[in-house]
Amino acid sequence: MTWPVPLVPAGDGPMFQRIARAVVDDIRRGRLVAAQRLPGSRALAEELGVHRNTVLAALAELEAQGWIVTQPARGTFVAESLPDTPVARAPASRRHGKIGFALPSEPRVEPRFTGEVARGELHLSAGVPDPRLFPVDALARAWRRAVRRDGRRLLTYAAPEGHPALRAALAAMMRAIRGLSCTADDVLVTRGSQMAIDLCARGLLSPGDRVAVEALGYRPSWDAMRLAGAELVPIPVDGSGLDVIALARAAARRPLRAVYLTSHHQYPTTVTLSPARRLALAALAREHRLLVLEDDYDHEFHYEGRPVPPLAAADDGGHVVYLGTLSKILAPGLRLGFLIAPPPVIARLSALRAAMDRQGDRPMEAAVAELIEDGELDRHVRRMRTTYLARRDVLVEHLRARLGGALSFDVPRGGISLWATVAPGLDVERWFAACAARGIHISPGRRYTFAGDDPGAFRMVFAPLTPAELDRATGVMAAELRPRRR
């Protein structure tokens, strides 16, 4: 016998798998029907021009999957349990990215910087530290020590709150450096601050809750809250941080459930929430029973005077959930963040975390706890603070010398970036496109606005670039500057 339709094995993978897929396709299409006898392996091998062992492997694969049966002394047959009518097939395959089911409608989520940088390119918008300065050897030693000492315990299931040693070390660091009154029981370790934001959005908000956010702010946090069903209310930001009077007006118009803000170094402008507004926000939180989500993403990098204590340090009413990260101190690839809140909140968010991620990277958490305990992290922070201060000053010098007529800015007192306002009539989109063509990538300010409008400003991150790279970047910016009236 021969096939009803010539069998042409095609596609990816070993030949025996391709033959097996082709037989399955013919069965599904009804070209081979239930109980139909198949040709012998020798005949099939000759027809397809392959070795007999290849055909035998394909038939074994088909029999294991239940598509065919072999009857001793009789031959090989299509299994009788299969339908003898054609089965409709989806026209596309997974290889082409097609799906055969409907996706629910969701708010649009902005694409994120992947971290992939081509040789010779410089990115001045990615808010990351310089990975070249990361203490790789110290972390490797700490990781080896932790695994040798506690390997079996570290490599099994554990509590979703995080490694006890890291929780305790983070609590001690927050008490000593940031003035928070907390213990290990108040700490939940997460995979980066983005997970902390997402957990708060899903665990502390309900669909339809109104959440105030900074109108110039961190878009991924907005995405997390929108995906949780929150209605976001943008509040203006100025040189003193979040406009608390505007926040009070918004709360008076319709009840607010929460406010999310970056009080220490406002993202992206780097301004600090003024003392008067801090007091006003605390009073407003008490009056309206607001949840305050304080994202303190780069507290360690403050260059002039002492850093301002977090809102959580003066929170006597239990309104503030404090969000932090080690990504800016160490490296974003470690995926280590944390949140600090009363134990009942930690318990609720830990249950959510266990449902989505079970637990974190226990060996890495134990290793980082050692870095904190032996003072290595503190020494690294001091080195980075000195390095980033020098890089800030280099950027400021080059911008003033080369782009002084096109830009205006305040020198940031802390953080890893600078917020610059452009001169009227400057076509930023064309300017940055020309820079990108030469490998210098800068995001226009609309990336940080709530409505996607142009604020006439943009963010430049200096931390991950050496003085020579900042020199090159600002040189290209100056060369490609083309003032245009809109």
Kinemage of the C-alpha trace (Angstrom):
@kinemage 1
@onewidth
@group {chain A} dominant
@subgroup {mainchain}
@vectorlist {calphas} color= white
{ca met a 1} P 0.000 0.000 0.000
{ca thr a 2} L 0.960 3.674 -0.302
{ca trp a 3} L -0.023 6.816 1.579
{ca pro a 4} L -3.315 8.433 0.524
{ca val a 5} L -1.316 11.647 0.113
{ca pro a 6} L 2.473 11.718 -0.313
{ca leu a 7} L 4.150 12.127 3.084
{ca val a 8} L 6.655 14.981 3.043
{ca pro a 9} L 8.426 15.370 6.381
{ca ala a 10} L 9.292 19.012 6.947
{ca gly a 11} L 10.039 21.453 9.694
{ca asp a 12} L 12.516 21.651 12.527
{ca gly a 13} L 13.962 18.910 14.704
{ca pro a 14} L 15.327 15.411 14.109
{ca met a 15} L 14.041 13.533 11.042
{ca phe a 16} L 12.220 10.854 13.075
{ca gln a 17} L 10.236 13.562 14.909
{ca arg a 18} L 9.401 15.281 11.622
{ca ile a 19} L 8.115 11.992 10.190
{ca ala a 20} L 6.043 11.383 13.319
{ca arg a 21} L 4.536 14.903 13.111
{ca ala a 22} L 3.667 14.359 9.462
{ca val a 23} L 1.833 11.116 10.275
{ca val a 24} L -0.088 12.847 13.060
{ca asp a 25} L -1.006 15.648 10.655
{ca asp a 26} L -2.381 13.100 8.155
{ca ile a 27} L -4.415 11.395 10.876
{ca arg a 28} L -5.859 14.702 12.057
{ca arg a 29} L -6.754 15.685 8.519
{ca gly a 30} L -8.520 12.377 7.958
{ca arg a 31} L -6.083 11.243 5.318
{ca leu a 32} L -5.269 8.300 7.536
{ca val a 33} L -8.327 6.836 9.287
{ca ala a 34} L -8.828 4.663 12.368
{ca ala a 35} L -7.679 1.036 11.972
{ca gln a 36} L -6.035 1.782 8.625
{ca arg a 37} L -2.934 -0.306 8.033
{ca leu a 38} L 0.347 1.518 7.530
{ca pro a 39} L 3.094 0.402 5.147
{ca gly a 40} L 6.016 -1.519 6.562
{ca ser a 41} L 9.060 0.263 7.895
{ca arg a 42} L 11.244 -0.846 4.970
{ca ala a 43} L 8.743 0.399 2.389
{ca leu a 44} L 8.252 3.678 4.226
{ca ala a 45} L 12.003 4.207 4.545
{ca glu a 46} L 12.477 3.577 0.828
{ca glu a 47} L 9.640 5.956 -0.088
{ca leu a 48} L 10.986 8.737 2.124
{ca gly a 49} L 14.635 8.141 1.284
{ca val a 50} L 15.725 7.718 4.892
{ca his a 51} L 17.346 4.955 6.912
{ca arg a 52} L 14.994 2.286 8.248
{ca asn a 53} L 16.122 2.984 11.830
{ca thr a 54} L 14.811 6.534 11.421
{ca val a 55} L 11.388 5.199 10.437
{ca leu a 56} L 11.417 2.705 13.318
{ca ala a 57} L 12.154 5.561 15.751
{ca ala a 58} L 9.255 7.574 14.301
{ca leu a 59} L 6.854 4.625 14.636
{ca ala a 60} L 7.978 4.024 18.209
{ca glu a 61} L 7.304 7.708 18.991
{ca leu a 62} L 3.816 7.474 17.446
{ca glu a 63} L 2.977 4.279 19.344
{ca ala a 64} L 4.146 5.786 22.629
{ca gln a 65} L 1.816 8.740 22.036
{ca gly a 66} L -1.128 6.463 21.223
{ca trp a 67} L -1.541 7.364 17.567
{ca ile a 68} L -0.771 3.875 16.214
{ca val a 69} L -0.771 0.281 17.445
{ca thr a 70} L 1.394 -2.661 16.410
{ca gln a 71} L -0.210 -6.122 16.170
{ca pro a 72} L 2.258 -9.041 16.052
{ca ala a 73} L 2.292 -10.898 12.704
{ca arg a 74} L -0.287 -8.489 11.296
{ca gly a 75} L 1.381 -5.087 11.027
{ca thr a 76} L 1.015 -1.484 12.195
{ca phe a 77} L -2.346 0.303 12.232
{ca val a 78} L -3.833 3.688 13.064
{ca ala a 79} L -5.341 3.395 16.549
{ca glu a 80} L -9.071 2.599 16.477
{ca ser a 81} L -9.896 5.073 19.236
{ca leu a 82} L -9.180 7.982 16.921
{ca pro a 83} L -12.043 9.571 14.935
{ca asp a 84} L -12.311 8.629 11.274
{ca thr a 85} L -13.467 12.109 10.257
{ca pro a 86} L -11.217 15.101 9.535
{ca val a 87} L -10.272 17.256 12.521
{ca ala a 88} L -10.102 21.010 12.011
{ca arg a 89} L -6.628 22.449 12.516
{ca ala a 90} L -5.581 25.900 13.576
{ca pro a 91} L -3.985 27.577 10.552
{ca ala a 92} L -0.975 28.888 12.429
{ca ser a 93} L 1.731 27.349 14.573
{ca arg a 94} L 3.416 28.429 17.752
{ca arg a 95} L 6.530 29.175 15.756
{ca his a 96} L 4.732 32.148 14.207
{ca gly a 97} L 3.570 33.552 17.527
{ca lys a 98} L -0.119 32.862 16.862
{ca ile a 99} L -2.535 31.914 19.644
{ca gly a 100} L -5.796 30.039 19.411
{ca phe a 101} L -7.602 31.677 22.327
{ca ala a 102} L -8.870 35.147 23.193
{ca leu a 103} L -6.826 37.434 25.428
{ca pro a 104} L -8.719 39.602 27.917
{ca ser a 105} L -8.401 43.321 27.469
{ca glu a 106} L -5.763 44.860 29.714
{ca pro a 107} L -4.271 48.323 30.189
{ca arg a 108} L -1.324 48.938 27.918
{ca val a 109} L 1.998 48.238 29.613
{ca glu a 110} L 5.002 50.276 28.534
{ca pro a 111} L 8.055 48.376 27.240
{ca arg a 112} L 11.039 48.372 29.575
{ca phe a 113} L 14.766 48.778 28.961
{ca thr a 114} L 16.072 45.240 28.422
{ca gly a 115} L 19.638 45.933 29.455
{ca glu a 116} L 20.935 44.750 26.091
{ca val a 117} L 23.377 47.345 24.782
{ca ala a 118} L 25.156 47.016 21.455
{ca arg a 119} L 28.880 47.624 21.331
{ca gly a 120} L 29.648 51.336 21.212
{ca glu a 121} L 26.180 52.448 22.316
{ca leu a 122} L 25.542 54.540 25.430
{ca his a 123} L 22.182 54.732 27.192
{ca leu a 124} L 21.617 57.843 29.289
{ca ser a 125} L 18.072 56.967 30.391
{ca ala a 126} L 18.501 53.546 32.017
{ca gly a 127} L 18.383 54.039 35.782
{ca val a 128} L 20.961 51.426 36.692
{ca pro a 129} L 24.309 51.473 38.511
{ca asp a 130} L 27.552 50.733 36.702
{ca pro a 131} L 27.832 46.904 36.619
{ca arg a 132} L 31.571 47.205 35.993
{ca leu a 133} L 32.002 48.428 39.569
{ca phe a 134} L 30.035 45.579 41.146
{ca pro a 135} L 32.003 43.623 43.810
{ca val a 136} L 31.792 40.312 41.956
{ca asp a 137} L 34.568 38.605 43.900
{ca ala a 138} L 33.124 39.572 47.280
{ca leu a 139} L 29.675 38.308 46.317
{ca ala a 140} L 31.109 35.069 44.916
{ca arg a 141} L 33.005 34.426 48.146
{ca ala a 142} L 29.918 35.143 50.233
{ca trp a 143} L 27.788 32.884 48.032
{ca arg a 144} L 30.265 30.004 48.326
{ca arg a 145} L 30.449 30.414 52.093
{ca ala a 146} L 26.671 30.428 52.425
{ca val a 147} L 26.160 27.361 50.251
{ca arg a 148} L 28.960 25.375 51.897
{ca arg a 149} L 27.588 26.179 55.333
{ca asp a 150} L 23.839 25.840 54.712
{ca gly a 151} L 23.602 24.302 51.252
{ca arg a 152} L 20.925 21.719 51.994
{ca arg a 153} L 18.684 24.184 53.784
{ca leu a 154} L 19.192 26.825 51.093
{ca leu a 155} L 18.314 24.488 48.238
{ca thr a 156} L 14.850 23.471 49.428
{ca tyr a 157} L 11.496 25.198 49.890
{ca ala a 158} L 11.359 28.012 52.418
{ca ala a 159} L 9.188 30.844 53.687
{ca pro a 160} L 8.136 33.436 51.087
{ca glu a 161} L 9.115 36.354 53.346
{ca gly a 162} L 12.788 35.878 52.498
{ca his a 163} L 15.893 34.468 54.158
{ca pro a 164} L 15.806 35.281 57.903
{ca ala a 165} L 19.399 36.557 57.862
{ca leu a 166} L 18.685 39.008 55.038
{ca arg a 167} L 15.467 40.201 56.682
{ca ala a 168} L 17.368 40.851 59.898
{ca ala a 169} L 20.264 42.536 58.088
{ca leu a 170} L 17.927 44.802 56.115
{ca ala a 171} L 16.018 45.757 59.281
{ca ala a 172} L 19.284 46.652 61.018
{ca met a 173} L 20.409 48.694 58.001
{ca met a 174} L 17.088 50.555 57.856
{ca arg a 175} L 17.291 51.373 61.572
{ca ala a 176} L 20.893 52.586 61.397
{ca ile a 177} L 20.902 54.454 58.083
{ca arg a 178} L 17.311 55.456 57.368
{ca gly a 179} L 15.907 55.860 60.882
{ca leu a 180} L 13.065 53.361 60.592
{ca ser a 181} L 11.765 51.567 63.660
{ca cys a 182} L 11.526 48.028 62.336
{ca thr a 183} L 12.519 44.438 63.006
{ca ala a 184} L 12.977 41.427 60.752
{ca asp a 185} L 9.259 40.654 61.185
{ca asp a 186} L 8.463 43.918 59.383
{ca val a 187} L 10.530 43.041 56.265
{ca leu a 188} L 9.455 41.174 53.139
{ca val a 189} L 12.224 40.431 50.623
{ca thr a 190} L 11.089 40.623 46.989
{ca arg a 191} L 12.533 40.176 43.532
{ca gly a 192} L 13.219 43.855 43.025
{ca ser a 193} L 11.119 46.833 44.013
{ca gln a 194} L 8.792 46.222 41.066
{ca met a 195} L 7.546 43.027 42.712
{ca ala a 196} L 7.043 44.976 45.943
{ca ile a 197} L 4.926 47.539 44.079
{ca asp a 198} L 2.937 44.807 42.350
{ca leu a 199} L 2.294 42.970 45.625
{ca cys a 200} L 1.058 46.180 47.253
{ca ala a 201} L -1.170 46.915 44.263
{ca arg a 202} L -2.773 43.465 44.339
{ca gly a 203} L -2.817 42.944 48.096
{ca leu a 204} L -3.646 46.394 49.480
{ca leu a 205} L -5.856 47.837 46.731
{ca ser a 206} L -9.236 46.772 45.372
{ca pro a 207} L -10.483 47.224 41.792
{ca gly a 208} L -11.841 50.735 41.415
{ca asp a 209} L -9.763 52.254 44.228
{ca arg a 210} L -8.476 55.726 43.422
{ca val a 211} L -4.716 56.086 43.858
{ca ala a 212} L -2.879 59.394 43.633
{ca val a 213} L 0.419 59.310 41.747
{ca glu a 214} L 2.993 61.905 40.758
{ca ala a 215} L 2.093 63.375 37.357
{ca leu a 216} L 5.778 63.211 36.503
{ca gly a 217} L 6.718 59.780 37.700
{ca tyr a 218} L 7.626 56.129 37.418
{ca arg a 219} L 5.483 54.558 34.724
{ca pro a 220} L 6.088 50.877 35.700
{ca ser a 221} L 4.469 51.598 39.067
{ca trp a 222} L 1.454 53.018 37.264
{ca asp a 223} L 1.284 49.867 35.129
{ca ala a 224} L 1.256 47.623 38.220
{ca met a 225} L -1.570 49.573 39.855
{ca arg a 226} L -3.619 49.780 36.668
{ca leu a 227} L -3.290 46.020 36.201
{ca ala a 228} L -4.680 45.628 39.735
{ca gly a 229} L -7.738 47.652 38.696
{ca ala a 230} L -6.875 50.953 40.366
{ca glu a 231} L -7.972 54.307 38.994
{ca leu a 232} L -4.953 56.596 38.958
{ca val a 233} L -5.197 60.304 39.827
{ca pro a 234} L -2.199 62.380 38.670
{ca ile a 235} L -0.999 65.050 41.115
{ca pro a 236} L 1.346 67.861 39.969
{ca val a 237} L 5.001 67.953 40.985
{ca asp a 238} L 7.114 71.096 41.367
{ca gly a 239} L 10.412 72.154 42.911
{ca ser a 240} L 9.225 71.058 46.367
{ca gly a 241} L 7.977 67.636 45.296
{ca leu a 242} L 4.406 66.388 45.237
{ca asp a 243} L 1.829 69.199 45.478
{ca val a 244} L 0.081 68.184 48.706
{ca ile a 245} L -2.509 70.968 48.387
{ca ala a 246} L -3.557 69.502 45.017
{ca leu a 247} L -3.598 66.085 46.671
{ca ala a 248} L -5.938 67.365 49.395
{ca arg a 249} L -8.271 68.825 46.752
{ca ala a 250} L -8.356 65.503 44.922
{ca ala a 251} L -9.188 63.686 48.179
{ca ala a 252} L -11.970 66.185 48.920
{ca arg a 253} L -13.565 65.704 45.498
{ca arg a 254} L -13.680 61.901 45.700
{ca pro a 255} L -12.193 59.553 48.289
{ca leu a 256} L -8.647 58.347 47.688
{ca arg a 257} L -7.436 54.974 48.846
{ca ala a 258} L -3.684 55.547 48.522
{ca val a 259} L -0.884 57.776 47.303
{ca tyr a 260} L 2.314 56.528 45.675
{ca leu a 261} L 5.305 58.851 45.687
{ca thr a 262} L 9.092 59.066 45.559
{ca ser a 263} L 9.681 61.517 48.377
{ca his a 264} L 13.467 61.483 48.790
{ca his a 265} L 14.610 61.904 45.175
{ca gln a 266} L 11.474 62.456 43.160
{ca tyr a 267} L 11.472 60.345 40.012
{ca pro a 268} L 12.488 61.756 37.550
{ca thr a 269} L 13.114 65.341 38.703
{ca thr a 270} L 15.287 64.345 41.756
{ca val a 271} L 13.721 67.067 43.974
{ca thr a 272} L 13.069 66.278 47.653
{ca leu a 273} L 9.653 66.608 49.249
{ca ser a 274} L 9.831 69.736 51.419
{ca pro a 275} L 9.445 69.548 55.225
{ca ala a 276} L 6.181 71.508 55.140
{ca arg a 277} L 4.696 69.130 52.593
{ca arg a 278} L 5.861 66.109 54.587
{ca leu a 279} L 3.937 67.357 57.608
{ca ala a 280} L 0.905 68.189 55.476
{ca leu a 281} L 0.964 64.737 53.847
{ca ala a 282} L 1.127 63.011 57.249
{ca ala a 283} L -1.879 65.021 58.440
{ca leu a 284} L -3.784 64.265 55.241
{ca ala a 285} L -3.047 60.540 55.588
{ca arg a 286} L -4.443 60.568 59.131
{ca glu a 287} L -7.534 62.542 58.107
{ca his a 288} L -8.422 60.341 55.122
{ca arg a 289} L -6.879 57.062 56.330
{ca leu a 290} L -4.632 56.984 53.290
{ca leu a 291} L -2.193 54.228 52.442
{ca val a 292} L 1.122 55.920 51.608
{ca leu a 293} L 3.386 53.887 49.331
{ca glu a 294} L 6.827 55.449 49.715
{ca asp a 295} L 9.313 54.321 47.063
{ca asp a 296} L 12.814 55.198 48.290
{ca tyr a 297} L 14.754 53.764 45.365
{ca asp a 298} L 18.185 55.422 45.745
{ca his a 299} L 18.447 56.685 49.309
{ca glu a 300} L 22.171 55.913 49.642
{ca phe a 301} L 23.264 58.304 46.899
{ca his a 302} L 23.067 61.731 48.485
{ca tyr a 303} L 26.007 64.075 47.901
{ca glu a 304} L 25.357 67.305 49.824
{ca gly a 305} L 24.452 67.264 53.500
{ca arg a 306} L 22.645 64.400 55.160
{ca pro a 307} L 19.869 62.540 53.343
{ca val a 308} L 16.356 63.381 54.466
{ca pro a 309} L 14.785 60.590 56.562
{ca pro a 310} L 11.998 58.651 54.852
{ca leu a 311} L 8.369 59.444 55.584
{ca ala a 312} L 8.211 55.999 57.180
{ca ala a 313} L 10.710 57.100 59.849
{ca ala a 314} L 8.159 59.573 61.280
{ca asp a 315} L 5.059 57.461 60.637
{ca asp a 316} L 3.322 57.080 63.989
{ca gly a 317} L -0.069 56.150 62.538
{ca gly a 318} L 0.829 53.073 60.506
{ca his a 319} L 0.016 54.678 57.150
{ca val a 320} L 3.307 54.189 55.276
{ca val a 321} L 4.453 51.067 53.461
{ca tyr a 322} L 8.115 51.584 52.651
{ca leu a 323} L 9.568 50.208 49.401
{ca gly a 324} L 13.297 49.811 48.828
{ca thr a 325} L 15.718 48.108 46.487
{ca leu a 326} L 19.277 46.826 46.372
{ca ser a 327} L 19.352 47.211 42.589
{ca lys a 328} L 20.814 50.707 42.727
{ca ile a 329} L 23.345 49.695 45.394
{ca leu a 330} L 24.474 46.411 43.831
{ca ala a 331} L 22.998 45.426 40.462
{ca pro a 332} L 19.502 45.056 38.990
{ca gly a 333} L 20.271 41.522 37.805
{ca leu a 334} L 20.291 40.271 41.406
{ca arg a 335} L 16.551 41.062 41.625
{ca leu a 336} L 16.554 42.016 45.288
{ca gly a 337} L 14.095 44.497 46.708
{ca phe a 338} L 12.145 44.746 49.931
{ca leu a 339} L 9.214 46.382 51.647
{ca ile a 340} L 8.729 47.325 55.268
{ca ala a 341} L 5.284 47.292 56.860
{ca pro a 342} L 3.524 46.028 60.002
{ca pro a 343} L 3.444 42.208 60.365
{ca pro a 344} L -0.245 41.862 59.322
{ca val a 345} L 0.595 43.532 56.002
{ca ile a 346} L 3.698 41.360 55.616
{ca ala a 347} L 1.583 38.244 56.196
{ca arg a 348} L -0.965 39.240 53.541
{ca leu a 349} L 1.618 40.155 50.935
{ca ser a 350} L 3.699 37.055 51.688
{ca ala a 351} L 0.694 34.864 50.892
{ca leu a 352} L 0.346 36.619 47.532
{ca arg a 353} L 4.056 36.309 46.878
{ca ala a 354} L 3.923 32.559 47.585
{ca ala a 355} L 1.137 32.152 45.021
{ca met a 356} L 3.104 33.822 42.240
{ca asp a 357} L 6.759 33.113 43.033
{ca arg a 358} L 6.855 30.735 46.043
{ca gln a 359} L 10.099 32.203 47.368
{ca gly a 360} L 13.191 34.092 46.339
{ca asp a 361} L 16.734 32.997 45.526
{ca arg a 362} L 17.726 31.690 48.961
{ca pro a 363} L 21.470 31.219 48.295
{ca met a 364} L 21.740 34.738 46.872
{ca glu a 365} L 19.756 36.216 49.751
{ca ala a 366} L 22.063 34.488 52.239
{ca ala a 367} L 25.135 35.769 50.385
{ca val a 368} L 23.898 39.369 50.324
{ca ala a 369} L 23.069 39.125 54.020
{ca glu a 370} L 26.742 38.295 54.591
{ca leu a 371} L 27.796 41.324 52.540
{ca ile a 372} L 25.670 43.523 54.801
{ca glu a 373} L 26.768 41.881 58.046
{ca asp a 374} L 30.516 42.054 57.350
{ca gly a 375} L 30.378 45.679 56.171
{ca glu a 376} L 31.208 44.956 52.508
{ca leu a 377} L 27.966 46.508 51.286
{ca asp a 378} L 28.591 49.686 53.282
{ca arg a 379} L 32.131 49.950 51.887
{ca his a 380} L 30.801 49.436 48.360
{ca val a 381} L 28.177 52.156 48.863
{ca arg a 382} L 30.821 54.629 50.025
{ca arg a 383} L 32.934 53.878 46.943
{ca met a 384} L 29.952 54.272 44.630
{ca arg a 385} L 28.877 57.517 46.262
{ca thr a 386} L 32.301 59.016 45.602
{ca thr a 387} L 32.363 57.692 42.031
{ca tyr a 388} L 28.858 58.856 41.163
{ca leu a 389} L 29.458 62.297 42.649
{ca ala a 390} L 32.497 62.685 40.381
{ca arg a 391} L 30.461 61.557 37.377
{ca arg a 392} L 27.669 63.988 38.234
{ca asp a 393} L 30.163 66.829 38.288
{ca val a 394} L 31.673 65.760 34.941
{ca leu a 395} L 28.220 65.707 33.331
{ca val a 396} L 27.326 69.102 34.773
{ca glu a 397} L 30.609 70.590 33.504
{ca his a 398} L 30.119 69.245 29.969
{ca leu a 399} L 26.464 70.290 29.768
{ca arg a 400} L 27.254 73.825 30.868
{ca ala a 401} L 30.188 74.140 28.465
{ca arg a 402} L 28.592 72.514 25.414
{ca leu a 403} L 24.823 72.882 25.805
{ca gly a 404} L 24.426 75.840 28.124
{ca gly a 405} L 22.281 77.748 25.652
{ca ala a 406} L 19.949 74.813 24.997
{ca leu a 407} L 19.457 73.432 28.491
{ca ser a 408} L 18.847 74.616 32.029
{ca phe a 409} L 18.955 72.481 35.152
{ca asp a 410} L 19.561 72.397 38.881
{ca val a 411} L 22.504 70.327 40.002
{ca pro a 412} L 20.975 67.304 41.753
{ca arg a 413} L 21.877 66.988 45.433
{ca gly a 414} L 21.524 63.230 45.199
{ca gly a 415} L 20.449 60.344 43.015
{ca ile a 416} L 21.949 58.955 39.840
{ca ser a 417} L 20.385 61.241 37.244
{ca leu a 418} L 19.818 64.840 36.209
{ca trp a 419} L 16.592 66.505 34.999
{ca ala a 420} L 17.158 69.162 32.332
{ca thr a 421} L 14.722 71.643 30.803
{ca val a 422} L 15.139 72.442 27.094
{ca ala a 423} L 15.028 75.868 25.499
{ca pro a 424} L 11.760 76.869 23.783
{ca gly a 425} L 11.548 75.809 20.150
{ca leu a 426} L 14.043 72.957 20.429
{ca asp a 427} L 12.831 69.859 18.571
{ca val a 428} L 13.848 67.238 21.119
{ca glu a 429} L 12.472 64.291 19.163
{ca arg a 430} L 14.630 65.037 16.110
{ca trp a 431} L 17.627 65.860 18.243
{ca phe a 432} L 17.491 62.599 20.155
{ca ala a 433} L 16.822 60.616 16.975
{ca ala a 434} L 20.001 62.064 15.468
{ca cys a 435} L 21.920 61.180 18.633
{ca ala a 436} L 20.531 57.642 18.600
{ca ala a 437} L 21.788 57.182 15.041
{ca arg a 438} L 25.267 57.763 16.469
{ca gly a 439} L 24.776 55.383 19.401
{ca ile a 440} L 23.742 57.883 22.093
{ca his a 441} L 20.288 57.011 23.434
{ca ile a 442} L 18.241 59.449 25.513
{ca ser a 443} L 14.521 59.249 26.243
{ca pro a 444} L 12.410 62.390 25.828
{ca gly a 445} L 10.581 63.646 28.877
{ca arg a 446} L 7.149 62.476 27.713
{ca arg a 447} L 8.204 58.994 28.854
{ca tyr a 448} L 7.710 60.205 32.436
{ca thr a 449} L 4.488 62.202 32.066
{ca phe a 450} L 1.138 60.744 33.013
{ca ala a 451} L -0.596 61.774 29.790
{ca gly a 452} L 2.409 61.244 27.512
{ca asp a 453} L 2.687 64.953 26.743
{ca asp a 454} L 5.975 66.808 26.288
{ca pro a 455} L 7.170 68.457 29.520
{ca gly a 456} L 9.948 70.310 27.710
{ca ala a 457} L 12.523 68.410 29.752
{ca phe a 458} L 14.323 65.083 29.863
{ca arg a 459} L 16.284 62.800 32.181
{ca met a 460} L 19.999 61.979 31.913
{ca val a 461} L 21.449 59.138 33.997
{ca phe a 462} L 25.147 59.611 34.791
{ca ala a 463} L 25.865 56.742 37.216
{ca pro a 464} L 26.591 53.914 34.721
{ca leu a 465} L 28.888 55.987 32.467
{ca thr a 466} L 32.558 56.781 32.950
{ca pro a 467} L 33.851 60.352 32.549
{ca ala a 468} L 35.150 59.424 29.082
{ca glu a 469} L 31.731 58.056 28.096
{ca leu a 470} L 29.982 61.162 29.412
{ca asp a 471} L 32.427 63.258 27.409
{ca arg a 472} L 31.586 61.325 24.259
{ca ala a 473} L 27.830 61.419 24.893
{ca thr a 474} L 27.654 65.163 25.469
{ca gly a 475} L 29.977 65.743 22.492
{ca val a 476} L 27.542 63.903 20.210
{ca met a 477} L 24.614 65.794 21.735
{ca ala a 478} L 26.326 69.104 21.034
{ca ala a 479} L 27.248 68.112 17.481
{ca glu a 480} L 23.710 66.940 16.671
{ca leu a 481} L 21.946 69.889 18.282
{ca arg a 482} L 19.607 71.346 15.681
{ca pro a 483} L 17.290 74.007 17.130
{ca arg a 484} L 13.973 73.907 15.292
{ca arg a 485} L 10.755 75.776 15.841
{ca arg a 486} L 7.841 73.435 16.311
